[in-house]
Amino acid sequence: MPVSFQRVYLESAGYFMPGAPVSNERMDAYIAPLNRMSERIKRRILAENGIRERYYAIDAEGRTVYTNAQLATGAIRHCLQQGAAEISRVSLLASGSSGGDALMPGFANMIQGELAAPPMETLSVHGICAAGVSAIQSAAQGVELGAHRSALAVASEMPSRLFKRSRFAARGYDTDFDSHFLRWMLSDGAGALLLSDGAPALAGAPGLRLRLKWIHQRAFSGDYPVCMQLGLTEDRSRGHLDFGSWGEAEAAGALSLRQDIRLLPHLFDIGIHEYAGLVREGWLDPARVDHFLCHYSSEKFIPVVDGLMHKAGLAIPRERWYSNLAWRGNTGAASIMIMLAEFLQTKTLKPGEQIFCYVPESGRFMAAYMLFEVEEAGAAAAAAPAPVRAEAAAEAPTEVIAPPHDPAAAPEGLGELLTELAAIWHDYRSRVWRTPLVRQIRERRFALADYLNWMENWIPQVREGSKWMREGAASLAEPYQALAALIGVHAGEEQDDFMILFNDYRKAGGSIAVIDALRRNPGGEALNAYLHGLAATRNPIGLLGAIYIIEGTGQRIVPALLPLIKPGLKLPPEAFRFLEYHGHNDENHLNRWLAAVEMAMALDGEGRAARQIVDTARHTAALYLMQFEHVTERMQA
């Protein structure tokens, strides 16, 4: 499932390309042919990949002009300059690369040192093309969680040092095709993104912000052999550290960068299947994508990707594609950041537009995706409001659905417990908000049949609520009798709730006349079994965690959904009594819950109550989420 973000914005982007562009005709001065065969391979590869210019951080003599860390710092400085930002604002630096200048320490630390940046958190992601996306995701998660106000993601690659003719002297200037191939494909460069919690507008676009909606990455390394690698022999049988010396490893070809191009068709096949899954699950609508930034290593693969998208019925029109491969070259992990930075600096964006990024990685097969959306920011954009879209309108409540109880206002001694419960709540709320059922509601695709189906799943689950509460109260020992009485009051108030819901269902046109004919879906069945099983144990204090999630759903999530449900169904008010009732009355229930928790904590002589409540809340959230997920599955069946 994608990692979604609510308050992460791309503030500015930058890139650094070393030296002057190198044309196809001038490549031999840097990446000389090795033998008669390599000249023929070069012509063939350049004719297919569409690259006309690229950049190298070495000179014509093979000497290093810029280190990889210097490329990265150049991109960071350009990024900060674009946004008129200071490095002192940044508290997290995440880097992605296939390798720095040294085997250790971490590349991000070397970049920080090159920048002479102040103390900050660092993270080094080692990979290939998708490593840049991993760095972006790490930086974004730091901002989303509130640990950082601003974070930098940078990706930098410098493969030219591996391609110098001298590197192949130990092999008599002879090598296999897989080693020849990448010499004419890859080049040097770096890109950087500054992410923040949304206060500034996008650099160069007054009145606009660019929100990161989600990132999704999936590795298929267990399904396929190594495709692109450095450090193994041609037959993958030995690693470079298995040899007696670096010279022996180089002579055996273990220090040659290789790609098995025969495996590449599988990479795009799995990538498009994953893309189709994102569309099917409602994370992406191809019709809404205004700009498609696809990292392909060769223009030869454009019709491959396009053809697979068409076969899936999910094509994005070619006029919406953007790539700078032809004049920036293939810079591996840095490619998507360089592409995004140049795109933002040369294109005019409009509120509501979506930018979808796709990065396939051939190392051992991985696919990465990102979705950005342009939003208005501040009064400067007020004169030209974005079109009101169902999805955008429906998303707004997610930012204000607070946990059932604010940890900052916790009674004495409960702050730590409520903080931990709030963390569980935020994850649960986010996941519920992205289930197929709730996405239907948010996007105004929720029809009467969907409402009735939901009720048919939900009614038998609600019916059991007062039962497991009474069972749990009966399982409390003598010291907890006051707590048992409080739970009994709550169970008494809820024992007929299922009948209200069933009558709503009948008023809405539900065809099942006998309530016993309704069946819980697998998620509801699992939740019911879990809660009844727990209620039968001695002193099941953990049930208070279940009530936190269940009552919180009624008091926090349902009121946000109800205004989206009503307009599309055109039903009488009597068909929504249960949803209305819980939205208004669960506040009282949650106040009672807080009193019950205080009582349980005061009576807890073993110090186990808090952990029981938290664990049960986490399990209940997972099972309740499963109930939401299975609602639409039953509909499809």
N, C-alpha and C positions, 0 to 999 in steps of 0.2 A: 504494500500500500504506500502511496506517496507520502512524503513528509509535508504537511501543509503549514503555511505561515499566515499570520494575521497582521503582523506589524513590522515586517521587514521590507525595507525599501532600498532600491539601488540609487545611491546618491550621486555617484560619478564613476566613470570608467576610463581607463587609459591603457596605452600599449607602448612598447618600445621595440623598434626594429633596428638592429645594429648595422652601421655603415650604409653604403649605397646599395640599391637593388642590383641583383645579379641576374642578368638575362640568361636564357638557355645557351646562347652562343658563348658566354663568358664562364660557364660552369667549370670547364676543364681546368681553368686556372686555380680553382679551389678543390674540386672533386675530380681529379684526373682519372681517365679510363685506366683500367688495370692491364688489359690485354686486348687482343683483337675482338674477342666476344663481347667485352663490356661496351664497346662503342656501339655495336648493334643493339644491345639491350637498352642502352641509353636512348637511342633514337626511338625505339618502340615505346618505352615508358613515357617519354616526354610527349610523344604524339597522342597518348591516351589520357594523361593526367590533367591536361589543360593548364598547367602551371607555366606562366610566362616569365615571372620574376620571383625571386626569393631573396633572403638575407642570410649572411653568414657572419658569425662573431670571430672568425679567423681571417687572416690575410692570405694573400696568394702564396706566401711561403709556408703556410700552415701554422703560423704563430697565433696564439690567442690574443685577440684585441680586447675583448670583453669576456669576463667570466660569466658563468650562468647566474651567479648571485648579482652581478652588476646588471645583467639584463633585467632581472626581477626588480631591482631597485629603480631602474630607469622607468619601468612600467608603473611602479607605485608612485614615483614622483610626478609622472604625467597625470595619473589618476587624481592625486591630491590637488595638483595644479588646476585641473579641470573643474573641480568642485570648490576651489578656494578654501581647502581644508588643511589643517595642521596635523602632523603625525602624532602630536601630543594628545589628540582626541581619541586615538585608536588604542584599544586595550586588548585586541586579539588579532593575531596575524596567522593566517592559515595558508600554507603553500601546497601546490600540487605539481609534481614533476616526475619524469622517469629517472631523474638523478641529478644531484647537484654537482659541485666541483670536487667534493670530498666524499668518501664513503661514509664518514661520520665526522662531526655531529649532524643533527637534523638540518635539512635545507632551510627551513623557516628560521632557525637560529642563526644560520650563516647570513641570511638576508637581513635579519634584524641587526646583526653586527655591521654589515656593509652600510646600512642606513644610519648607523649610530643612533638607533631609535631608543626611546626610554623603555624602562621595564614594562613588559606586557606578557600576556599568555601567548604561546606559540603552538602550532600544530603542523607537522610535516606529513603530507600524504604522498606515499610512493606508489606510482602506478604508471599508466600510459595515458591515453587520450581522456579517459573519464576522471583522471586524478584532479583536473581543474574543477570539475563539477563537485567532486567530493570536498575540495577546499571551500567552494562556495557554500555547500550545505553545512559544513562545520561552522563557518562564520555566521551563517544565517540562524542556525540553531542557538548560537550564543546570544544573538540579539533577541530572538524570539523569547527566550527564557528569561530575559531581563538581566543576564549576567554582564552584558556589554551594551553600551549605547551605540558604539561604532566599531566595526570590524573590517579588516582588509582580507580579501582573498586574492592570491596571486598565483599564476602558473607560468613557468618558464622552461624552455627547452633549448638545449645546445648540442644536437647530435653531430654537428659538423666535425667535431674533434675525432669522432669515430670513423669518419669517411675519408680522412686523408690517405693518400696513396701509400704513405709510409707505414700505415697500420697493417698493410697486407704484405709487407716485405718478408715477414717470417714464413709466409706460405708461398713464396715465389711469385707473388702478384697473381695468384690464382685462387679462385674461391667459387662456391656454389651459387646458383642463380638467386636463391633466397637472400643471400648477402649482397649481391649486386643490386637487387631491386630497390632497397630502401635508400641507397646512396643517391638516387635520382628523384627521390620522393620527399625526403624530410629536410627541414632547414630550421634556422634559429629565430627566436623571438619570445616576447613575454607580454602578458596582459594582466591587468589588475582591476578589481571592483571594490568600491567602498560601499559597504552596507550600513544602514543606520535604522533607528527605530521610527523614522518617518517625519522628523521635524523639517528638514530642508527639502526644497524642490529638486527635481532632477537637473543636474548641471546642463546649462545650455537650453533648457526648456522651461522658461518661467511659467508658473501656474500649473505645472504638471508634476506628478509623482509617478514613479514606476515601482509598483508593488510586486514582490516575489510571491506568487500564489502557492506554488508547490515545487518540490523536486522529487524525482523518482529515479532510483538506481537499482539495477538487478544484474547480478553476475551469474553466468551459466558455466562457470569453470569446471563444475563437476560433470558436465555433459560432453565437453569437447577437449581435445588435446591442445597443447600450447600452439598458438599460431604465430605470435610475434614475441621474440625473446632476445635477451642479451645475457650471456654468462653460461650458456650451455653449448655443448658441441652440436654439430649438425644433426646427429642422431639422438640428441637429448639424453645421452647415457651418462655424461659426466659434466659436472659443474666446474667453473673456472678455479674454485678453491680446492678442487681435488687434485690439481697438478702440483708438481714440485716447485714450480716458479711461474711468474707471470709470463715469461718468455715461452715456456712450454705450453701454457694455456693459449697464448696468442697463436703459436704455430699449429695448434690443434683446432683452431677456429672457434674456441670457446669465448673469444672476446669480439666476435663479429655479430652485428645486429642483423637479425633475420626476420623475415615474414614468410609464412607458408601461404602463398596467395591462393592455393587450391582450396583452402578452408574458408575463404572470405565470403562466398555466397551464403554460407550458413549464418554468418554474423548478421547480415541484413535481414535474413528470414526471421530469426528470433527477435531482432529489433522491431520489425513491423508487427509481429505477433504481440509483443509487449505493448506497442503503441495502440493496437486494436483493443487490448484489454483496458487501457486507460480510457479510451472512448466509450467502451461498453459499460464501464463502471461509473461513467458520468464525470470524470475528471477533466475531460477535454471534449470540445465540440469542434471538429475540423472546419465547419462553416464559420465559426467565430474567430479562427486564427487569421490575423491580418498580416503577420510576418513570420515566416518559417526560416529559422537559421539552422541549417543542417551541416554538421561537420562530416564531410566525406573526404577521403584522402586523394581521390581522383575523380575528375568529371566523368570518367567512365562509369561511375556508380550512380550518377544522377538518374538515368533511365531505369536502373535496377530498383532504387528506392521508390521512384515514381510509379513504376509498374506494380510493385508489391502493394503500394497504397491503393492503387486503382483496383487491384484484385480484391482487396479487403473492402472496397466500396467506401474508402475513407480518405480519398485523395485531397490534397491541398493544392489549389491551382498554382501552376509554375510561376506565374507573375508575382506570387507572394513569397517566393523563395529568395533568400539573400545569401551570398557567399563572397568572400574576398580571396578565395584560394588562388585565383589566377595571378594576383599581384602581391600577395603576402606569403604564399606558400603554405605548406602543411607543417605546422609547428606543434603537432601533438597535443599535449594537455593545454597548451596556451592558445590553441586555435579558437576555441569557442569564446574565450575572453577577448582576444584581439578582434574577432568578428563582431562581437556584441559592442565593444567600445567604438569601432569604426562605424558600425551601423548607427549607433546613437548620435554620433557626431556629424553624420551626413544625411540623416533622414528627419523629416518632420513628423512628429507623432501627434495623435489626437486622443482625447479622453475616450475610454472604452475599448481601445485597440489592445489586442493580445499579441504577445511575442512568444512563440513556442520554439524551444531549442532542443535539438536531438544530437546526441554524441554516441556513436558506436565505438567500442574499443576492441581491438583485435587481439590484445595480449593473450588472454585465455577466455575471451568473449564476455563482454559486458555491455550494457546499454544504459544510457543516462538521459534524462529528460528534465526540462525546466519550463515553467510557464510564468510569464510576467504579464501584468496588466497595467495600462496607463490610467491614472486617476487624476482628477482635478485636485489642486492644492491651493487653498487660500482664496482671497477675494479676487486676485488677478484673473482667475478662471471663471468667476461668477457670471460674466456677460455671455459666456458660451457654454451652457451646461451640457454635460454628456447626456446622450439619450438614455432614458430610463429603461433598464433591462430587468427582466424578471429575476435573473440570477443575481445581479448586483443588489437589487432591492431586498432580495431574500437573504443575502449574506450579512447584511448589516447587524442583525441581532446577535451574531456570534461573538461580536466584540463586547457586548454588554451582558451576556449571560454569566453572571457571577456565580460563585459556588454558593450552596445553600446557607452557609454561615461564613462571614468575613473573619479570617484569622486575626486581623488587626483589632477586632472588637471582641475577642474571645474573653469569656470569664476567666478569672484567675486560675491558672493551672491547666487550662485547655488549649493554650495557644499553639503548642507543638503538635498536638493531636489534630487540631483543625487545619493547621498548615499542611500536614501530610494528607489529610482527606481532601483538601482543596486541590492538591497536585493530582490526585486520582480523578477528581471531578473534571478538571480542565482537559485531561486526556480523554476521558469518557465523553464529555460534551462535544469535543472536537470530532471524535469518531462517529458519534451518533449523527452529528450534523452532516456527515458525509456518507451515510448509508444510502443505498438506492431509494429507500422509502422517503427519507427526509429530503433528498435531492429532488424527488418528484414534487414534493410539496413546495420547496423553495423555487423551483423553476416553473411553477404553475402548470404542471402536467398531472395533477392529482385529480382523478375523476371519481365519480360516485362508486364505481366498482372497486377502486383502490381503497376508498374509505371503508366500505363494507368488508372487504377482505381483511383490512387491518383490525377491525372490530372483532371479526371471527377468530383471529389469532389471539387477541388481547383479552377478551371477556373471560375465558376459562383460566387465564393466568391471574387476573384480578380477583377472581372468585376464591382463590386459595390464600390471598393475603391475610385475611383475618384469622384463617385456620392456623397457619404456621406461627403467627404472632401469639395466639392463645396457647399453642403447644409449647412455644418457647417460654412464655410466662409460667406455665405449669412446671417447667423443668428447673425453675429458679429455686434455690434452697432458701431456708428460713431467713437468713440475713437480708435477702433481696426481696422480701415480700412487698415492701412499699413500691419497689421498681416493678414488680409483677403486676401490682394493682394499676400503676400508671400505664403499662403496656396493655392491660386489659381494657382500660378506658379507650385507648386508641383503637384497639381491635374492634370494640363495640361500635365505634363510629364508622368503621370501614366495612362492617360485615355485609351491608347491603349495597355497597358501591357497585358490585358487579351487576346488580339488577338495574341500576341507573344506566349503566353502560349498555346493557342488553336492550333496555327500552329505547335508548337512543338509536341503537342499531335497527330496531324494528320500525321506528319512526322514519328512519332514512330509507326504508324499503328492503331491509334485510329479509331474506326468504326463509331462513331457518327459524322455525317456531318453537323448538324445544331446546332449552339451553344445554341440556346434557348431550346434545348431538354435536356441540362444538368441541374442537380438539386444539390443544396447544401445539404450536409448531416446535421443532426440535430445540430451538433456543429456549422457549418458554418451558418446555418439559424439563430441560436440564436445570433451569433456574428453580423450578418448583421442587425437583428432587433434592437439590442442594440445600434449599432453605428448610424443607421438612426434615431432612437428615440432621441438619445442624440444630434445629429446634428440639430434637429428641435427645440431645446430649445434656450433660449436667451443666447448669449455669451458662447457657449460651449467650453470653454478653455480646458476642460478635454480631448478633442479629441487629444491633443498633447501627452497625455499618451498612447492612442491607437496607434498612429504613432510610438512612441518609441518601443513598443513591435513588431509591424508588420514589420517596417523597420529593426529593430534589428534582427529579425528572418532571413530576407533576407541577411543582411550584415554579420551576425555572424554564424548562424546555417547552412544555406544553403552551404556556402563554405566548411564547415567541412564534409557535407554529400556528396557533389558532387563527390569527388575522390573515394568514396565508391560505388556510384551508377554506374558510367560510366563503370568500367571494367566488370561488370556482365551483362550489357544489350547489348553491342556490337551494339550500334546505331550510326548513323552519327552525327557529331557535331551539325547539324541543329535541332536535337531533344532535345537539352539542352540549347537553346539560352536564354530562360527566366531565368534559374538558373544561367547561366554564367553572364548574364546582371546584375542581382541583386547582385551577389557577388562582382562585380566590381564597380557598380554605387551607391549602397545604402550608401557608405561612404559619397558621396556628399550629398545625401538626408539627412543623419544624421547631417551633418554640418549645413545644412539649418534648420533642426529641432532645433538644439541648438540655432541658431539665433532667431527662432520663440519663443522659451521658454524665452530667455532673453527679448524679446520684450513684451511678455505677462506678465512677472513678473514686468517689469517696468511700465506697464499700469494698473496693478492690484491695484485699490484703496481700495478694501475691504479685501485684505489679504486672499483671498480664492483660488487663482489660483493654488498654490502648492498642496493643498489638492485635488483639482479637478483633477489635472494631475495624482497624485499618485493613487487615487481611480480608475480612468478610466484605468490606466495601469494595476492595479491588476485585475479588471473585464475582461479586454481584454485578459490578459494572461490566465485566467481561461477558457474563451470561446474559444480562439484559441487552447488551449490544448484539449478542447472537440472536436474540429474539427479534430485534429490529431487522437484522440482516435476512432472516428467514421469512419475513412477511412477504417480500416481493418474490422470493423463490417459490413460495406456495402459489402465488398468483400465476406465475409462468407455467407451473406444473398443471 
